[in-house]
Amino acid sequence: MNVHQLSVTYQPEQDRILVRVNTKQAEEFRFWMTRRLTLQLWPVLQELGQRRLLAADVTLHPGTGQDPMLNDDALSMLAEFKKEKILKDADFKTPFKPPSACPMGEAPLLLTTVEVKALPNLDCRLSLREDLPGVQKTRGFELKLVPELMQGFMHLYEAALAASGWRGEEAATSVNNSMPEPETFHAPAPKYYLN
């Protein structure tokens, strides 16, 4: 799947995070992230995102996953610096485009399984599946994220997670549950859009 745009927003009326993926072929794939799945997935994405950021600049020991020359604080600072550079170079102004087709249907998948795999070229693959009781057909698709797209996705995902209040923060919604307009993200070339 060639990702063109991503949108990640907390939907208070559903108490779920809605992720919309537009492809370069103008197809849209939608899925819901529940609180349980989000809180389990978020630490995995954070660790993987940091390792992907550091992999190009740091030689990690295969047994420990640590760089013998840098301590944990230095590694965290280096990863944060690279993340800020990616987000600084990003463009959050292009609006999310409506799709011409929804191959998985208009209704978002209710994810029950997410498999995360680090690929050798620093990319990451997410296998997303909806396997509901009483429904014979399992729906799903795979999403490949290059490092810039991964960081943009995590930035928007973290904002949606903060808006949800699921980690104990105050929800960013007002008393009437109105939400601000979501951001749009442009990664450096090749262009990807996150909303």
N, C-alpha and C positions, 0 to 999 in steps of 0.2 A: 504494500500500500504506500503510495507516494503522498505523504501528508503535506497539505497546503496551509491549513489553518486548524487551530485548536481553540476551543472555548471551554472554560472551567468555571462554573458558577454554583454557589450554594442556593438551593431552592427551599426557602423556609416552609412553604406550604406542604412540601413533600418530606422535609427534614432529610434531604439527600443532596449529594453533589451531582450535578449534571455535567457530563463531559460530552462535547460535540466535536467530531473530527471531520474536517472537509478534506477531500483528496484533490489532487491536481486534475482529476477527471470530473470534478464538480459533484462527487458523490459524498453524502454525509452519513456517518455512523455515529450513533448516540448510545450512551450508557449511563446508568445510575451507579453511584458509589454510595453504599450504605455506611453508617457510622462504624459498625464493626469492621467491615472490610477496609475502610479508610484508615482507621487507627492501627490496624495490623500492617497495612501496606506502607504507610508513611515512613516509618523508621528504615525499612528495606530500601525505599527509594532514596532517602537521604544518604545512607551509607554508600549505595551504588553510585549516586551522583557525585559524591566526594571522591570516590576511587576513580571514576571516569575522568574527573577534572585533573587529578594528580597523575594519572597513568602516563601522560605524555612527558612530564617533567621529572618524575621521581621514580627511582628503581626500588620497588617494594620487595622485601625478602619473601620468598615463596612460602615459607613455613609460618611466619608471624604476620605477614601483611604489613609490616612496618619498614620504614626507611631507616637504615642503621645510622645515617648522618643527621636526621632531623627528629626532633621530639614531637609529641602529639600537638603541642601548641603551634609549632612552626608549620606542621602539616595543615592544621585547621586554618591558619592565617593564609597560607598559599592557596588553599581551595577557595576560601572566601574571596580572595583577590581575583582569582580567575572567574568565579561566578559573577562578581560585580562587573568585571570587564564585559562579559557576555551580555549581561542585562543592560549595561550602559550603551552598548552598540546596537541594542534592539530598538525597534520602532513600535511603540504601543498605540499608534494612531489609526491604522487601517481597520475599518469595521469588518465584522464577520459577515461573509457573503452567504446568502441563501443557496441551498443546494438545488441541483436539477434532478437528483434522484436520491432515494434512501434504500439501498440494497437490502438492509436488514429490517426495513419497515420504519414507519413513522414513530412508533413507540420505542423508547429507549430500552436497551437490554438492562435487566436487573442482574448485575454481575454477582455470580456466586463463587467464581474462581478467577484468580489473577496469578499467572506464572511470570516471573521476571527472570530474564536471562541476559547476562553480560556477554556481548559478542567480542571476538578478538580485535576488531578494528575500532574499539572504544564506543561502538553503538550499543544500544540496549533494545531488547525485544520484549514487549508485553503481550502475552497471550491472554485474551479476555474471553470468558465464557459465561453463558447463562444456562444453568442446568437446573430447572425448576421441577419440584415434585408434581407428578401428574401430567407433565408435558413430555411427550415422547421425543420431540426434536430439540436437540441442544443447539443454541445459536452462539456464534462467536466469531472472532477475527483476531488478527495479530497486528500489532502496532510497532513499527521500528522507529526508534528515536536516536538521531545523531546527538552528540554531546550538547550542541547549542539548543536544539529542540528540547532535549531532556531538561536543561536548566530553565528554559522558558516555561515548560509544562509544570515543573516543580514550583516555580514562582507563583503561577496562577493557582495551582493546587493548594499551596500553602495559604494564599489569600482566601480561598474558598473555605479551607479548613478553619482559619481564624474567624471568618464570618459565621461559621456554624456554631462556634462556642463549644464544640465537642471535647476540646482539651481543657475545659474549665475556664477559658477566657470568656469575657463578656462578648456576646454575639454582636456583630457590627450592624445588625438590623435595628431599626427603630421600633417603637411600640406597635406600629401598624405593619411591621414586617416588610417595609419597602427596602429594596436593594439598590445600590448605585449601579450605574451601567458598567458592565464588565470591560476590562482592558483588552486591547489587541496587541499581540506581540509579533514583531518581525525579527527573526534571527539573522545574523550575517549570512551572506550567500552560501549555499543556496537558500532562497527565501522560504520561510515557514511563517505562518500566521497563527498566533494563539490569541484566544479571546477569553 
